[in-house]
Amino acid sequence: MGSNRIVVLTALPLEAAAVRAHLPSLTRHDLPQGTIVEEGPLPGTQYNVCLAWAGSGNGHAAVVAERVISWANPAAVLFVGIAGALKKDIALGDVVVATRVMGYQRGKVTETGFRPDTEAWEGAHRLLQAAHYAEANGLWRKFLSSPDGQSVPVVHFKPIVSGDIVKDSNSSPLSDLLDITYYGAAAIEMEAAGVSRAAHGRVDLLVIRGVSDSSDGSKASSDARGWQLRAAGHAAAFALGLITALRAPEPASGYMQAKAAADPGWSVLEQAPAVSWRTGLQHAQSFETATLELHLAPVAVTARLQTVQLRALWGDLVELGRTRGIFGQAEAVEGQPTSDNAVAFVRQARGSGTNGLAILRSGQRSGWEILPKLDRQPVAIFDPEYIAKRLAIMLDLLLTIPAPLPTRFVPVAGIAPAMMISRGKVGVPHYGAVTFRMSEQAIRTETTESVAAEGLSNVTDQVAEELATRLEQAFDKRR
């Protein structure tokens, strides 16, 4: 657990506001696809909370969750907000900590009716342990607006169900389905299944819900009496109390310590290998915004990938792109495998460019994504710190492509087109006039040094920082 970031996702603005109220200092981050993350320290802990609005519905929540998780590389994810109760012993304002999330809409319709095929995700053990500790020791009560003992809500550790239907009746086919098949569930909501899919196998997740209605036809009355705000506040309080119960992050221990001490082992080449840049892999549009690209060109290739391998790898690229947030869950992926390469990419809105992944027959691995822009201006931001972080994430992604690794790679980075690009800080508002780069020449690092492929995953941060520094020198030299 090396990261000091905890991602907190919410579906509604009022849920995000309930969390934001406890974070005195927040910095805005604009992710490449437009998702906004607010990051700030939680007082009394060594953790930073990364707060993001995921929107309503499992599909949208899954897309945003994937993007934020890929960007933040967090120690844990908490999905926080409101829900409807399914049990009579759960009162308005109570908190339900999900021991299990069950998706109830997957199944098969037959002549005898709907036969559910239940999807289920268990709450992360260490987060449930911290939640029990926070409850037993009252750590979360200080975050309540009225922390006196008489008004403290009851906390229930129970399963919840998740689907894209608002339940507000006890006399409906949905109510019957839940009573028969999901009788153990204590609450119902609309996003946890999507977030669980995005987090599964990647990061620990726990869902925390404040009960705002009884899902029995009284929702309008409960909402009018302010139970959404109160329930959101209770869920936020418990989530923040849980964070205080977590063991402090240890960034210098174990794997992270070994990673920091590792040496990329740069070696000068007598002859530079050929590199296929993005414009050679994918047809450029008439207008594109500045795009960051990373390529791992193999040195001294003796074996080439076969066409049948490239065909299979195209599907792997699509899956990796969706899992790591390069491609959105609902975005259409274009491209196809050929005898020379497999290229998968997603076009962004209004022809502004593409995010993509590729692997060549030579073994070259490539990835690219659009750089963030200044607010309300068609000018991309050149932020070396942001670029280093994105290159590290992209480098890690490229190394997971399931193809044979060569002995050594030449890592190269570039930005093209590079005409409408200005120095700045991603997530920090820009004031005053904008001075942007006028040269149409691409910004690229040189192909003169290689690193060992074995162990490269342990030094992604160092290699990314070096490439970002070289890009910065090229940017300043050719402005």
C-alpha positions as CSV (number, residue, x, y, z in Angstrom):
1,M,0.0,0.0,0.0
2,G,2.4,2.7,-1.2
3,S,0.0,5.3,-2.4
4,N,-1.3,8.1,-0.1
5,R,-4.3,8.7,-2.3
6,I,-7.9,7.5,-1.5
7,V,-10.3,8.0,-4.3
8,V,-13.8,9.0,-3.2
9,L,-16.5,8.7,-5.9
10,T,-20.0,10.1,-5.7
11,A,-23.0,9.9,-8.0
12,L,-24.7,13.2,-7.1
13,P,-23.4,16.8,-6.6
14,L,-24.9,16.9,-3.1
15,E,-23.0,13.7,-2.2
16,A,-19.8,15.3,-3.4
17,A,-20.6,18.5,-1.4
18,A,-21.0,16.5,1.8
19,V,-17.4,15.1,1.4
20,R,-16.0,18.4,0.1
21,A,-17.2,20.2,3.3
22,H,-14.5,18.3,5.3
23,L,-11.6,19.0,3.0
24,P,-10.2,22.5,3.7
25,S,-7.8,22.7,0.7
26,L,-8.4,21.3,-2.7
27,T,-6.5,21.3,-6.0
28,R,-8.2,20.7,-9.3
29,H,-6.9,18.1,-11.8
30,D,-8.4,17.9,-15.3
31,L,-7.9,14.4,-16.7
32,P,-7.4,14.0,-20.5
33,Q,-11.0,12.9,-21.2
34,G,-12.4,15.9,-19.3
35,T,-13.1,14.3,-15.9
36,I,-12.4,16.7,-13.0
37,V,-10.8,15.4,-9.8
38,E,-10.4,17.6,-6.7
39,E,-7.5,16.5,-4.4
40,G,-6.8,17.6,-0.9
41,P,-5.4,16.3,2.4
42,L,-7.8,14.9,5.0
43,P,-6.7,16.7,8.3
44,G,-5.4,14.3,10.9
45,T,-4.3,11.7,8.4
46,Q,-1.5,11.1,5.9
47,Y,-3.9,10.6,3.1
48,N,-5.1,12.8,0.2
49,V,-8.7,12.4,-0.8
50,C,-9.3,12.5,-4.6
51,L,-12.9,13.4,-5.0
52,A,-14.7,12.9,-8.3
53,W,-18.3,13.0,-9.5
54,A,-19.2,9.8,-11.4
55,G,-22.8,10.6,-12.4
56,S,-25.9,8.5,-12.1
57,G,-26.2,4.9,-13.5
58,N,-23.8,2.0,-13.5
59,G,-22.5,2.5,-17.0
60,H,-21.4,6.1,-16.5
61,A,-20.0,5.4,-13.1
62,A,-17.9,2.6,-14.5
63,V,-16.3,4.8,-17.1
64,V,-15.4,7.6,-14.6
65,A,-14.2,5.1,-12.0
66,E,-11.8,3.5,-14.6
67,R,-10.4,6.9,-15.6
68,V,-9.9,8.1,-12.0
69,I,-8.4,4.9,-10.8
70,S,-5.9,4.8,-13.7
71,W,-4.9,8.4,-13.1
72,A,-4.7,8.3,-9.3
73,N,-3.2,4.8,-8.7
74,P,-4.9,5.0,-5.2
75,A,-4.5,2.9,-2.1
76,A,-8.3,2.4,-2.0
77,V,-11.6,3.5,-3.5
78,L,-14.7,4.5,-1.5
79,F,-18.0,4.9,-3.3
80,V,-20.1,7.2,-1.1
81,G,-23.7,8.5,-1.3
82,I,-27.4,7.7,-0.7
83,A,-29.6,4.7,-1.2
84,G,-33.1,3.4,-0.6
85,A,-33.7,0.9,2.3
86,L,-35.0,-2.6,1.6
87,K,-35.5,-3.6,5.3
88,K,-38.0,-2.3,7.8
89,D,-35.3,-2.2,10.6
90,I,-33.2,0.3,8.6
91,A,-34.2,3.9,9.4
92,L,-33.8,7.0,7.4
93,G,-30.4,8.4,8.0
94,D,-28.8,5.1,8.9
95,V,-25.6,4.1,7.1
96,V,-25.2,0.8,5.2
97,V,-21.6,-0.4,4.6
98,A,-21.8,-2.9,1.7
99,T,-20.3,-6.3,2.6
100,R,-21.3,-7.3,-0.9
101,V,-22.5,-5.5,-4.0
102,M,-24.9,-7.5,-6.2
103,G,-26.0,-6.5,-9.7
104,Y,-29.6,-7.5,-10.2
105,Q,-30.4,-6.7,-13.8
106,R,-28.2,-9.4,-15.5
107,G,-30.1,-12.5,-16.5
108,K,-32.3,-14.3,-19.0
109,V,-36.0,-13.9,-19.9
110,T,-37.7,-17.2,-20.5
111,E,-41.3,-18.3,-20.8
112,T,-41.4,-18.7,-17.0
113,G,-40.2,-15.2,-16.5
114,F,-36.9,-13.5,-15.6
115,R,-34.1,-15.7,-14.4
116,P,-31.3,-13.6,-12.8
117,D,-27.7,-14.3,-13.3
118,T,-26.3,-12.6,-10.2
119,E,-23.0,-10.6,-10.4
120,A,-21.5,-10.0,-7.0
121,W,-18.4,-8.3,-5.6
122,E,-17.3,-8.6,-2.0
123,G,-16.3,-5.6,0.0
124,A,-12.5,-5.4,0.5
125,H,-11.5,-7.2,3.7
126,R,-9.1,-4.5,5.0
127,L,-11.5,-1.7,4.3
128,L,-14.3,-3.6,6.1
129,Q,-11.9,-4.2,9.0
130,A,-11.2,-0.4,9.1
131,A,-14.9,0.3,8.9
132,H,-15.7,-1.9,11.9
133,Y,-12.9,-0.3,13.8
134,A,-14.1,3.2,13.0
135,E,-17.6,2.3,14.1
136,A,-16.5,0.5,17.3
137,N,-14.3,3.4,18.4
138,G,-16.6,6.2,17.2
139,L,-13.9,7.7,14.9
140,W,-16.5,8.9,12.4
141,R,-18.7,10.8,14.8
142,K,-16.5,13.9,14.7
143,F,-17.4,14.3,11.1
144,L,-21.1,14.4,11.8
145,S,-22.9,17.8,12.0
146,S,-24.5,16.8,15.2
147,P,-22.1,14.3,16.9
148,D,-24.0,14.0,20.2
149,G,-24.7,10.3,21.2
150,Q,-28.5,10.6,20.8
151,S,-28.4,11.5,17.1
152,V,-25.7,9.2,15.9
153,P,-27.1,7.0,13.0
154,V,-27.0,3.3,13.2
155,V,-24.4,1.6,11.0
156,H,-25.4,-1.7,9.2
157,F,-22.9,-4.0,7.6
158,K,-25.1,-5.7,5.0
159,P,-25.2,-6.5,1.2
160,I,-26.7,-4.0,-1.2
161,V,-28.1,-4.4,-4.7
162,S,-27.3,-2.2,-7.7
163,G,-29.1,-1.6,-11.0
164,D,-30.3,1.2,-13.2
165,I,-33.9,1.3,-11.9
166,V,-35.2,3.6,-9.2
167,K,-37.3,1.5,-6.8
168,D,-40.2,3.4,-5.2
169,S,-42.8,0.8,-4.7
170,N,-43.3,-2.4,-2.8
171,S,-45.8,-3.7,-5.3
172,S,-43.8,-4.3,-8.6
173,P,-42.0,-7.1,-10.4
174,L,-38.7,-5.5,-9.2
175,S,-39.9,-5.7,-5.6
176,D,-40.8,-9.3,-6.1
177,L,-37.4,-10.1,-7.6
178,L,-35.6,-8.5,-4.8
179,D,-37.7,-10.2,-2.1
180,I,-37.2,-13.7,-3.7
181,T,-33.6,-13.6,-5.1
182,Y,-31.9,-10.9,-3.2
183,Y,-33.7,-11.1,0.2
184,G,-30.4,-10.5,2.2
185,A,-29.9,-7.0,0.6
186,A,-30.4,-4.1,3.0
187,A,-30.3,-1.2,0.4
188,I,-30.7,-0.5,-3.3
189,E,-28.9,2.0,-5.5
190,M,-27.7,2.6,-9.1
191,E,-23.9,2.9,-9.4
192,A,-22.1,0.5,-7.2
193,A,-22.1,-2.4,-9.7
194,G,-20.4,-0.3,-12.3
195,V,-17.7,1.0,-9.9
196,S,-17.2,-2.5,-8.7
197,R,-16.5,-3.7,-12.2
198,A,-14.0,-1.0,-12.7
199,A,-12.2,-1.6,-9.5
200,H,-12.3,-5.4,-9.5
201,G,-8.8,-6.9,-9.5
202,R,-7.1,-3.5,-9.5
203,V,-7.8,-1.8,-6.2
204,D,-9.7,-2.3,-2.9
205,L,-13.2,-0.9,-2.9
206,L,-15.9,-0.3,-0.3
207,V,-19.4,1.1,-0.9
208,I,-20.9,3.3,1.8
209,R,-24.5,4.5,1.6
210,G,-26.7,6.7,3.7
211,V,-30.4,5.8,3.6
212,S,-32.5,8.7,2.2
213,D,-35.8,6.8,1.5
214,S,-37.5,3.5,2.1
215,S,-38.0,2.7,-1.6
216,D,-41.7,2.0,-0.9
217,G,-43.5,5.0,-2.5
218,S,-42.5,7.6,0.0
219,K,-39.4,8.8,-1.8
220,A,-40.9,12.2,-2.8
221,S,-41.9,12.9,0.8
222,S,-38.5,11.8,2.2
223,D,-36.7,14.0,-0.4
224,A,-39.0,17.0,0.5
225,R,-38.1,16.6,4.2
226,G,-34.3,16.9,3.4
227,W,-33.3,13.3,3.9
228,Q,-31.1,13.2,0.8
229,L,-28.8,15.9,2.3
230,R,-28.8,14.3,5.8
231,A,-28.1,10.8,4.5
232,A,-25.3,12.1,2.2
233,G,-23.8,13.8,5.2
234,H,-23.9,10.6,7.3
235,A,-22.3,8.5,4.5
236,A,-19.6,11.1,4.0
237,A,-18.9,11.2,7.7
238,F,-18.5,7.5,7.9
239,A,-16.2,7.3,4.8
240,L,-13.9,10.0,6.2
241,G,-13.9,8.3,9.6
242,L,-12.9,5.0,7.9
243,I,-9.9,6.8,6.3
244,T,-8.7,7.9,9.7
245,A,-8.9,4.2,10.8
246,L,-6.6,3.0,8.0
247,R,-3.0,2.2,8.6
248,A,-0.7,5.1,7.5
249,P,0.8,4.7,4.0
250,E,4.3,3.5,3.7
251,P,5.7,4.8,0.4
252,A,9.3,3.8,1.2
253,S,8.7,0.2,2.2
254,G,8.9,-3.1,0.3
255,Y,8.3,-2.9,-3.4
256,M,8.2,0.9,-3.6
257,Q,11.7,1.1,-1.9
258,A,13.1,-1.4,-4.3
259,K,11.5,0.5,-7.2
260,A,13.0,3.8,-6.1
261,A,16.5,2.3,-5.7
262,A,16.4,0.6,-9.2
263,D,18.5,1.9,-12.0
264,P,17.1,2.0,-15.6
265,G,20.6,1.3,-17.0
266,W,20.6,3.7,-19.9
267,S,23.0,2.5,-22.7
268,V,24.2,4.5,-25.7
269,L,23.5,2.8,-29.1
270,E,25.8,2.7,-32.0
271,Q,22.9,2.7,-34.4
272,A,19.4,4.0,-33.6
273,P,16.5,1.7,-34.4
274,A,13.6,2.8,-36.6
275,V,10.6,4.2,-34.8
276,S,7.1,4.4,-36.2
277,W,5.5,7.6,-34.8
278,R,1.8,8.1,-34.3
279,T,1.2,9.8,-37.7
280,G,2.7,6.7,-39.4
281,L,0.4,4.4,-37.4
282,Q,-2.9,6.2,-37.7
283,H,-4.2,8.6,-40.4
284,A,-4.0,12.2,-39.1
285,Q,-7.2,14.3,-39.2
286,S,-7.2,17.8,-40.8
287,F,-7.3,19.4,-37.3
288,E,-5.9,17.8,-34.2
289,T,-4.9,19.0,-30.8
290,A,-1.5,18.4,-29.2
291,T,-1.1,14.7,-28.5
292,L,1.5,13.0,-26.1
293,E,2.9,9.8,-27.5
294,L,5.2,7.1,-26.1
295,H,7.0,4.4,-28.0
296,L,9.1,1.4,-26.9
297,A,11.2,0.5,-30.0
298,P,13.0,-2.9,-29.6
299,V,16.7,-3.2,-30.2
300,A,18.3,-5.9,-32.4
301,V,15.1,-7.7,-33.3
302,T,15.6,-11.3,-34.4
303,A,12.0,-12.5,-34.4
304,R,8.9,-10.8,-35.6
305,L,5.3,-11.1,-34.5
306,Q,3.0,-13.1,-36.9
307,T,-0.2,-11.8,-38.4
308,V,-2.3,-14.2,-36.3
309,Q,-0.6,-12.8,-33.2
310,L,-1.4,-9.2,-34.2
311,R,-5.0,-10.2,-34.8
312,A,-5.3,-11.6,-31.3
313,L,-3.4,-8.7,-29.7
314,W,-5.9,-6.1,-31.2
315,G,-8.5,-7.4,-28.8
316,D,-6.0,-7.2,-25.9
317,L,-5.3,-3.6,-26.8
318,V,-9.0,-2.8,-26.6
319,E,-9.4,-4.5,-23.3
320,L,-6.3,-2.9,-21.8
321,G,-7.4,0.5,-23.1
322,R,-10.8,0.3,-21.4
323,T,-9.4,-1.2,-18.2
324,R,-6.8,1.5,-17.8
325,G,-8.9,4.5,-18.8
326,I,-7.3,5.3,-22.2
327,F,-10.7,4.3,-23.8
328,G,-14.0,4.9,-22.2
329,Q,-16.2,2.0,-21.4
330,A,-18.9,3.2,-23.9
331,E,-16.6,4.7,-26.5
332,A,-16.3,3.1,-30.0
333,V,-12.8,1.7,-30.6
334,E,-11.6,2.0,-34.2
335,G,-8.7,0.5,-36.1
336,Q,-7.9,-3.1,-37.0
337,P,-5.0,-5.5,-37.2
338,T,-3.0,-5.7,-40.5
339,S,0.0,-7.8,-41.5
340,D,2.3,-5.0,-40.1
341,N,0.6,-3.9,-36.9
342,A,-2.4,-3.8,-34.6
343,V,-3.7,-0.3,-33.9
344,A,-6.7,0.6,-31.6
345,F,-7.9,4.1,-31.1
346,V,-10.8,6.3,-30.0
347,R,-11.7,9.6,-31.6
348,Q,-12.5,12.5,-29.3
349,A,-15.3,15.0,-29.8
350,R,-15.4,17.4,-32.7
351,G,-12.3,15.9,-34.4
352,S,-9.9,17.1,-31.7
353,G,-7.7,14.0,-32.0
354,T,-7.4,10.4,-30.7
355,N,-6.3,8.3,-27.8
356,G,-4.7,5.0,-28.9
357,L,-2.6,1.9,-28.4
358,A,-0.6,-0.1,-30.9
359,I,1.9,-2.9,-31.3
360,L,3.9,-3.5,-34.5
361,R,5.2,-6.7,-36.1
362,S,8.7,-5.5,-35.1
363,G,7.6,-5.6,-31.4
364,Q,7.4,-1.8,-31.0
365,R,4.7,-0.9,-28.4
366,S,3.0,2.5,-28.7
367,G,0.5,4.6,-26.8
368,W,-0.8,8.2,-27.2
369,E,-3.4,10.5,-25.6
370,I,-4.6,14.1,-26.0
371,L,-3.0,16.7,-23.7
372,P,-5.4,18.8,-21.5
373,K,-6.3,22.3,-22.7
374,L,-6.5,25.7,-21.1
375,D,-10.0,26.6,-20.0
376,R,-12.2,27.8,-22.9
377,Q,-9.2,28.0,-25.2
378,P,-7.9,25.6,-28.0
379,V,-4.4,25.7,-26.5
380,A,-2.9,22.5,-25.0
381,I,-1.0,22.7,-21.7
382,F,2.7,21.7,-21.5
383,D,3.1,20.7,-17.9
384,P,6.3,18.6,-17.4
385,E,5.1,17.2,-14.0
386,Y,1.8,16.1,-15.5
387,I,3.6,14.7,-18.6
388,A,5.9,12.6,-16.4
389,K,3.0,11.1,-14.5
390,R,1.1,10.3,-17.7
391,L,4.2,8.8,-19.3
392,A,4.7,6.5,-16.3
393,I,1.2,5.3,-16.5
394,M,1.4,4.7,-20.2
395,L,4.8,2.9,-19.9
396,D,3.3,0.6,-17.3
397,L,0.4,-0.1,-19.6
398,L,2.6,-0.8,-22.7
399,L,4.6,-3.3,-20.7
400,T,1.4,-5.3,-19.9
401,I,0.6,-6.0,-23.5
402,P,0.8,-9.8,-23.7
403,A,3.6,-10.1,-26.3
404,P,7.2,-11.4,-26.0
405,L,9.6,-8.8,-24.7
406,P,12.9,-8.1,-26.5
407,T,16.2,-7.8,-24.5
408,R,16.3,-4.0,-24.7
409,F,13.9,-1.1,-25.6
410,V,14.6,2.4,-26.8
411,P,11.9,4.5,-25.0
412,V,11.0,7.7,-26.9
413,A,8.3,10.3,-26.4
414,G,6.9,13.1,-28.5
415,I,4.2,15.7,-28.9
416,A,2.5,16.4,-32.2
417,P,1.1,18.5,-33.5
418,A,2.9,21.0,-31.3
419,M,1.9,24.4,-32.6
420,M,-1.0,25.3,-30.3
421,I,0.7,24.5,-26.9
422,S,1.6,26.7,-24.0
423,R,3.4,26.2,-20.7
424,G,1.1,25.9,-17.7
425,K,-0.1,23.7,-14.8
426,V,-2.8,21.2,-15.4
427,G,-5.7,21.9,-13.0
428,V,-4.6,25.5,-12.2
429,P,-6.6,28.3,-13.8
430,H,-4.7,30.5,-16.3
431,Y,-5.0,34.2,-16.1
432,G,-3.9,36.8,-18.6
433,A,-2.6,36.5,-22.2
434,V,-1.5,33.1,-23.5
435,T,1.9,32.7,-25.2
436,F,1.9,29.5,-27.3
437,R,4.4,27.6,-29.5
438,M,4.3,28.7,-33.1
439,S,6.5,26.1,-34.8
440,E,4.7,23.2,-36.5
441,Q,7.7,20.9,-35.9
442,A,7.0,18.0,-33.6
443,I,8.6,17.8,-30.2
444,R,10.5,14.5,-29.8
445,T,13.2,12.9,-27.7
446,E,16.2,11.3,-29.4
447,T,16.5,7.6,-30.2
448,T,20.1,7.2,-29.0
449,E,19.8,5.3,-25.7
450,S,18.2,2.0,-24.7
451,V,17.1,0.4,-21.4
452,A,16.8,-3.3,-20.4
453,A,13.3,-4.7,-20.9
454,E,13.7,-7.0,-17.9
455,G,13.0,-5.0,-14.8
456,L,11.7,-2.0,-16.8
457,S,8.4,-2.2,-14.8
458,N,10.4,-1.3,-11.7
459,V,11.7,1.9,-13.0
460,T,8.8,3.4,-14.9
461,D,8.8,6.6,-12.8
462,Q,12.5,7.2,-13.5
463,V,12.3,6.6,-17.2
464,A,9.1,8.7,-17.4
465,E,10.8,11.6,-15.6
466,E,13.8,11.4,-17.8
467,L,11.7,11.5,-21.0
468,A,9.6,14.4,-19.7
469,T,12.8,16.3,-18.9
470,R,14.1,15.7,-22.4
471,L,10.7,16.8,-23.9
472,E,10.9,20.0,-21.8
473,Q,14.4,20.7,-23.2
474,A,13.1,20.1,-26.8
475,F,10.1,22.4,-26.1
476,D,12.2,25.3,-24.8
477,K,14.8,24.9,-27.7
478,R,12.3,25.0,-30.5
479,R,9.7,27.5,-29.3
